[in-house]
Amino acid sequence: MNKQNVVKTDHLIIEPLSDSEMEHLIAKELDTDMKQAYSEMLAGCKQNPEQRIWHAVWNMQINDVTGKSVGDLSFKGLDSNGIVEIGYGIKEEYEGQGYMTEAVTAMARWASEQIGVKYVEAETDPDNKASQRVLEKSGFILNGKIGVEGPRYVWKKVYLN
């Protein structure tokens, strides 16, 4: 994997999965919606290898000797307006420990350093208070729009590079 695309924080190492790692993730995923989402991400990686970073699943693992995976995140492509959307999930046993905020903050900053990115967005369910707190702590602001996936709040963090 391209080490340029490895993001390290105080507690985490975040890096995109290879195609074979994504295939393994899809094979073991039990949730049909997540299986479909991961399959679409893998297809995006294969169809757009030069834009792979915007389609891959990024694994978050603890930066210690255990290297345990705590969750993952991904982006929904870079559009022609310079907007990239970030999505994320954490394993239940690691909730409330600050890992997600640390990862979202680092990955929003990383994305902002990539050519063409002006905004990083995220959508959350109106009832998902934990996700909203992650975004607030990561410097995102609620922009007042309803998301394309239904009644969801859109959050935006602005970068003008």
C-alpha positions in Angstrom: 0.0 0.0 0.0 1.1 3.5 -0.7 2.5 4.8 2.6 1.5 8.3 1.6 -2.0 7.2 2.2 -1.4 6.0 5.8 -2.7 8.4 8.3 -1.3 8.2 11.9 -2.8 9.8 14.9 -1.9 9.7 18.6 -3.8 6.4 19.0 -4.7 5.1 15.5 -3.3 4.0 12.2 -5.7 4.6 9.4 -5.1 3.1 5.9 -7.1 2.0 2.9 -7.7 -1.7 2.4 -6.4 -3.5 -0.6 -8.9 -5.1 -3.1 -8.3 -8.5 -1.5 -8.8 -7.1 2.0 -12.0 -5.5 0.9 -13.2 -8.8 -0.7 -12.5 -10.5 2.7 -14.5 -7.8 4.5 -17.4 -8.3 2.1 -17.3 -12.1 2.5 -17.5 -11.9 6.3 -20.0 -9.0 6.6 -23.4 -10.2 7.8 -25.4 -6.9 7.4 -26.8 -6.9 3.9 -26.7 -3.1 3.6 -23.1 -2.9 4.6 -22.2 -5.8 2.3 -23.8 -3.9 -0.5 -22.0 -0.7 0.4 -18.6 -2.4 0.7 -19.3 -4.1 -2.7 -20.0 -0.7 -4.3 -16.8 0.7 -2.8 -14.7 -2.2 -4.2 -16.3 -1.7 -7.6 -15.4 2.0 -7.4 -11.8 1.1 -6.6 -11.6 -1.3 -9.6 -13.3 1.1 -12.0 -11.4 4.2 -10.9 -7.9 3.1 -9.7 -6.5 6.6 -10.0 -9.2 7.8 -7.6 -9.0 4.7 -5.3 -8.5 6.8 -2.1 -12.1 8.1 -2.6 -13.7 4.7 -3.0 -11.7 2.4 -0.6 -12.7 1.3 2.9 -10.1 2.7 5.3 -9.4 0.5 8.4 -8.8 2.1 11.8 -6.5 0.2 14.0 -5.1 0.9 17.4 -1.5 2.2 17.2 0.0 -0.3 19.7 1.3 -3.8 19.7 -2.2 -5.3 19.5 -3.1 -3.4 16.3 -6.8 -4.2 16.9 -9.2 -2.9 14.3 -11.7 -0.5 16.0 -13.8 0.4 12.9 -13.6 1.8 9.4 -14.4 4.9 7.4 -14.7 5.8 3.8 -15.4 8.6 1.4 -18.1 9.0 -1.3 -16.0 10.2 -4.2 -14.7 13.7 -5.0 -17.3 15.6 -7.0 -16.8 18.4 -9.5 -17.5 21.0 -6.9 -14.6 19.9 -4.7 -16.9 18.1 -2.2 -16.0 14.8 -0.6 -18.3 13.0 1.9 -17.0 11.0 4.8 -18.8 8.1 6.4 -17.7 6.1 9.4 -18.5 3.3 11.8 -16.9 2.0 15.0 -17.2 -1.4 16.7 -19.5 -1.3 19.7 -16.8 -2.2 22.2 -14.8 0.9 21.2 -17.6 3.4 21.3 -17.2 6.4 23.7 -13.4 6.2 23.8 -12.7 9.1 21.4 -11.3 7.0 18.6 -14.0 8.1 16.1 -13.5 11.8 16.8 -9.8 11.3 16.4 -10.2 9.5 13.1 -12.8 11.8 11.6 -10.7 14.9 12.6 -7.5 13.4 11.1 -9.2 12.1 7.9 -11.0 15.4 7.3 -7.7 17.2 7.6 -6.0 14.6 5.3 -8.8 14.9 2.7 -8.4 18.7 2.8 -4.8 18.3 1.8 -5.7 16.4 -1.4 -5.8 18.2 -4.7 -9.2 19.6 -5.5 -10.9 19.2 -2.1 -12.7 22.3 -0.9 -15.3 20.8 1.5 -15.6 17.6 3.5 -19.3 16.7 4.2 -21.0 14.1 6.4 -24.6 13.1 6.7 -26.1 11.8 10.0 -29.4 10.5 11.0 -31.3 13.1 13.1 -31.5 10.6 16.0 -27.8 9.6 15.9 -26.6 12.0 18.7 -23.3 10.2 19.0 -22.4 10.7 15.4 -23.5 14.4 15.7 -21.1 14.8 18.6 -18.3 13.3 16.7 -18.8 15.8 13.9 -19.2 18.7 16.3 -15.9 17.8 18.1 -14.2 17.3 14.7 -15.1 20.9 13.7 -18.0 20.3 11.3 -21.0 22.6 11.3 -24.6 21.8 10.5 -25.4 23.5 7.2 -29.1 23.3 7.4 -29.6 21.0 4.4 -31.4 17.7 4.3 -29.3 14.9 2.9 -29.9 12.9 -0.3 -30.4 9.7 1.7 -33.6 10.9 3.4 -34.1 12.9 6.5 -30.5 13.3 7.5 -28.5 16.3 8.6 -25.7 17.5 6.4 -22.5 18.7 8.1 -19.8 20.6 6.4 -16.2 21.5 7.1 -14.7 24.0 4.7 -11.2 23.9 3.3 -10.1 26.1 0.5 -6.8 24.8 -0.9 
